Amino acid sequence: MDDYIEYYNTDRLHWALDIDNYETPLMAFRNKAATDDIRSQNPKWMEADING
């Protein structure tokens, strides 16, 4: 199962993502992740990070 999850997130293309640029779920996550600067401007996000 671990191998499949890794394949799904790192190698498999997903039609809902940028298929023209061969974007995988992991690439999409990294490209869309908020920076620390953005997070510091949104206290609710910081609370969610701290409180899980």
C-alpha positions in Angstrom: 0.0 0.0 0.0 2.8 2.4 0.8 4.3 1.9 -2.7 0.9 2.7 -4.3 0.5 5.9 -2.2 4.0 7.0 -3.2 3.3 6.3 -6.8 -0.1 8.1 -6.6 1.4 11.2 -5.1 4.8 11.5 -6.9 4.5 9.8 -10.3 0.9 9.5 -11.4 -0.6 12.4 -13.4 -4.0 13.6 -12.3 -6.6 15.0 -14.8 -7.7 17.7 -12.3 -4.2 19.2 -12.2 -2.0 20.8 -14.8 -1.8 17.8 -17.2 0.0 19.8 -19.9 3.0 20.2 -17.6 2.8 16.7 -16.1 1.8 18.0 -12.7 1.6 15.3 -10.0 -0.4 15.7 -6.7 2.9 16.3 -4.8 3.9 19.0 -7.3 0.5 20.7 -7.0 0.7 20.6 -3.2 4.2 22.2 -3.2 3.3 24.8 -5.8 0.1 25.8 -3.9 1.4 25.6 -0.3 1.3 28.9 1.6 4.6 30.5 2.5 5.5 31.3 6.1 4.9 35.0 5.3 1.4 34.4 4.1 0.7 32.2 7.1 1.9 34.8 9.5 -0.7 37.2 8.0 -3.5 34.8 8.6 -3.7 34.0 12.4 -6.3 31.2 11.9 -3.9 29.3 9.7 -1.2 29.6 12.3 -3.6 28.3 15.0 -4.5 25.3 12.8 -0.8 24.5 12.4 -0.2 24.7 16.1 -3.3 22.9 17.2 -3.3 20.3 14.4 
